[in-house]
Amino acid sequence: MSFGSTKYQEPDPPKLMGADASLISTNENARPLPWFSGTRWLGVTWIGDVFGVKTTEIKQEVGKDDKTVGYNYFASFAALVCNGVVNRVTQIKFNDEIVWSGLIARGEDDFVSITIPSRGILHLHFGTETQGIHPLLAGSGQQHSAYRGQCYIVGEEIAFGANTTTAPNIQLELQRIASPSWVANPTIVQESDSSCFDANPVAVLWEWWTDKRFGFGRPESELDISRLQAAAVRLASEKLGLSPFVDTETERKTILLKLFESIDAYPTSYGGKLGIELVRAATGYIPRVDKNVTLSDPTVSGQQWPDTTNLTRVKFKDYEKSGQDNTATRRDVANF
C-alpha cells in the first residue's frame, strides 16, 4: 500500500553542477580564477545559483491519451572564466561537444551575445575595466558585481536537457594577448594552424610585470625596453610564441624562470632594469680551440661517444586533441 501519488512528480529545481546552493561558494573558492595568454580552452567557475528556471512537458502517447513522462529544463546562470581582457572567442563546448564555432573579436562593446542553436544564448563579457553588470544578473535577485577585469559569461535560458537538472560542463576556446606599445609583434601565428595564436613571450613578461590586478604591479620604467624590444623581434622571427596558463599563486622568481627556460634566455640587469638576452648560436667569428691553446692533453673516460644517448621529451598542448596535454620524445644515439 502506498500513500504517494503515482502521477509523474516534477523534480526539484536544477542544482548547479549537481551541488546544493549552500555549497556553491565552496566550489567557487576551491578553484582559483586562472590567467592565460595566447590561445586556450578554459572551463568556468560558477558564481551564484541558477535562476529563471523554466520547464516544458515531455509528452508520450499512451493508448489514446498523451501523458507527461518527463520535463525539459531551461535555466539562466553566471560563471567566471578568467582574469584579464579576452580578445577573441572561437569555440564553445557543452559536455565535451562543440556546440558553437566561429570567430568573434572584441570590438568597442564590453560583451557579445552568442546564440547556440537548440541550446540558448550565451553572453560573453570580455573582462574590460568598463564593463557593467549584465541586465539578467541585475534582475536575478542574487548579489553580483560587474566583475571588471575578469571575463565572465551569462547563460540565458540554456537548455539542460530532458529530465536533466544540472548545468552542462561549459568550456570556451579563447584568445587574449597583451599589446605593449613598443612590441611590434605581440601576436605570433603558428604556421601549422593559422587559427592558433600564441603570445610573444616579451608581451607576456610585460603583462606579468606591470598588471596591478593579477601581476606584479611594477612600473614599466623598471624594464630595459631596448633589450626587450630586440628580444621580441628575434622571437617573432623565430615564431617562438607561448600560451602560458597560471591557476595557482606563484612567486615572481619562479614564474619568470619558467618563462626564461621556455625561450632559452636569461635575465639582465643593466642600470638596475630588467631585460633579457636570448641564448642562440654564435654568428660571425667563432674561436677555435685546439691543442695549441690547451695546457695539457685531454683525458676521456667512461662510455665511448657512440654509446651515449641524448633523450629529449617535450610536453605541449595538442590542438588536434582539443588542447589536451601530449608529449613528443626524441632519442638521439651518439648525440647527433
Buried (B, 14 or more C-beta within 10 A) or exposed (E): EEEEEEEEEEEEBBBBBEBEEEEBEEBBEEBEBBBBBBBBBBBBBBBBBBBBBEBEBBEEEEEEEEEEEBBBBBBBBBBBBBBBBBBBBBBBBBEEEEBBEEEBEBEEEBBBEBEBEEBBBBBBBBBBEEBBBBEBBEEBEEEBEBBBBBBBBBBBBBBBBEEBBBBBEBBBBBBBBBBBEBBEBBBBBBEEEEBBBBBBBBBBBBBBBBBEEBBBEBEEEEBBBEBBBBBBBBBBEEEBBBBBBBBEEEEEEEBBEEBBEEBEBEBBEEEEBBBBEBEEEEEEEEEEEEEEEEEEEEEEEEEEEEEEEEEEEEEEBEBEEBBEEEEEEEEEEEEE
